[in-house]
């Protein structure tokens, strides 16, 4: 199985490493060239226990590769930032990176793929992205599986918490929730709760 992570920040990189550590073939994608070169050399930009050692081990084993472009995969994780932007006196999340990440994987999507949105987004974003993908690819409901799976971790303890924190899987439908729960079971030791994307 091949997993593709779009965005290698403080959630994307540790998550990609943990899935590689579990034996998966993982492609990590980012747009920052200096970051890509450092990661390929086994040097993390995140100050977390175990990260550098795990990164080097998985780069050297070939289970984790780093690129500036996505590729075909079974599962795509969207782990890009959503910074707050002030518009007319109102603070709103900037979803430009999320939609850019989705656009980047569109050419590589196939029926049966799973798409996991981990970036912090307003209610309704998952459904909107799902509809957009179906339209752009000419897919029907059920052709792809998608879920919103928020992360809540403390910097300085991210690796431990990614493994041991309870998870919420908010699928676009029940089939999506069940299939994507099976993915998280590869790295999570705690309870994984299934719900819908709005609740998640």
Number of C-alpha atoms within 10 A of each C-alpha: 9 16 24 26 25 31 25 27 17 18 22 22 23 23 22 29 26 23 21 26 20 12 13 17 19 27 26 26 25 22 13 12 11 10 18 21 13 13 22 18 14 19 16 22 15 16 13 15 13 13 21 18 12 18 25 19 17 22 19 14 12 13 20 26 21 22 18 15 14 21 17 17 20 16 21 26 26 25 27 26 22 16 14 12 13 11 9 7 7 9 11 15 16 15 20 13 18 24 15 12 21 21 14 15 20 16 13 14 20 15 13 12 16 22 26 23 24 19 22 19 18 11 13 10 18 22 17 10 16 18 14 16 19 16 11 11 13 9 14 12 11 14 14 20 24 30 32 31 26 19 17 13 15 11 13 12 13 22 20 14 18 23 18 14 17 15 23 23 26 28 29 22 16 15 14 22 24 18 16 24 22 12 14 18 14 15 17 20 15 14 12 16 14 20 20 17 24 16 12 17
